[in-house]
Amino acid sequence: MLIANEQVNACVAPVAPTSGGPAYASARVRALFEAMAPTYGFAPWLSGGLLGRWRRQLVAELLPPAAGQPVLMVDLMAGGADLWPALRRYLGASLQLTAVDFSASMLARACRHAAGPKLTLHPADALATGLPAGRAHAVTCAFGLKTLAPADYIALAHEAARLLQPGGQLALLEVVLPARGWLRRLLPAYLDLLMPVMRRLCPAAAVHAALAGYLRRGPDLGQLRHALRQAGFGALRQQQLWPGCAVLLTAELTGAR
C-alpha cells in the first residue's frame, strides 16, 4: 500500500462544496463519512451480506484481462477499498488498483487489506481526481452515487471518461429504493426499526442513520444515463440486482469526450 495512515490524513485537503443542496455539499458528505469510518464495519452485517454479494456481481461484469497483462483500475468514492478483495480474487496478480476517496478516515480503513504496492490510496474528490488521463482499463464506483447531487453526474461521467483508455469499462453500483412492491415498503421500515436498535447497542453507529435519507432520495438513474452518453459512453446496461434494491450500471467508453 503506497500511502500509510499518517500520510492519508496529512494529504487530504479540504474540498469545496459541490452543486446541489446542503445534503450533497462535499464538506457535509466528507464529514459524514469521517464520522462513520470507525463503525463502518457494521455495514456488511446491517445488509445481511448483500453488500458483498453485490460487489462480487459488479466484478463479474468486468471483461477478463489479456493473459499476463497488467490491469489498471480506478475505484471512485472507494471508502475503505472494500471492492479490493473481490477484484483481487477475479483479476489476480495483474490488478493494480487506485482507490480514490476524500475521507482520510475511510481510506485509512483500507490499510487492513495489507495489499502492498498493488493498491494505491489516492485522497481526492471523485469529480476531480488529478490522476493521469487515458490510462485506466476500468473505473468503478460502489455505493457512492447516492451522495452525489444529480447536477454532479456530468462531472463524474467526464472524469471517468478522462481516466479511461478508449474502450475502457465503467461499472457503477448503488442501493436503491424500488419504485413499487413489497420491498419499497419493507426497506424503509427496516431502516426505521434498525437505527434505534443501533443507537442502543452502539451509540457511535447512530451516525449511519443519515444514509437512510440519501437512500430515500436515491440516484436519478435517467439523468445518470444521460450524463454518461454525453461523456462518450455507450453500450449502457442497467441491471436490478436481487432482491431488487440495488442497481448495477455498466458502460463502455466509445465516443469522443
Number of C-alpha atoms within 10 A of each C-alpha: 16 15 20 15 15 10 14 20 17 11 14 17 13 13 13 10 15 16 14 14 9 13 15 20 18 22 17 14 19 23 13 16 20 18 19 21 22 14 14 18 13 14 14 13 11 13 10 10 11 18 20 17 14 20 22 17 15 24 20 13 14 18 12 11 14 9 7 8 10 15 19 18 24 26 27 29 26 27 29 25 27 18 21 23 15 18 20 18 12 17 17 13 13 17 20 21 25 24 28 25 26 30 29 27 23 26 27 21 18 24 19 10 14 10 16 11 12 16 23 20 28 26 25 23 22 22 19 12 18 13 16 10 13 14 17 24 21 25 22 22 26 23 19 18 25 21 22 23 20 22 15 17 22 20 17 23 23 21 21 32 30 19 22 25 19 19 16 22 26 27 22 20 25 24 24 23 21 19 11 8 9 9 16 16 13 12 18 16 11 11 14 13 11 14 19 14 12 18 15 11 11 11 12 14 20 19 17 20 17 14 14 15 13 18 18 16 12 20 23 16 16 9 13 20 22 14 21 24 21 16 23 18 28 18 11 15 12 15 12 16 18 11 9 16 17 19 23 21 20 22 21 23 25 18 14 10 13
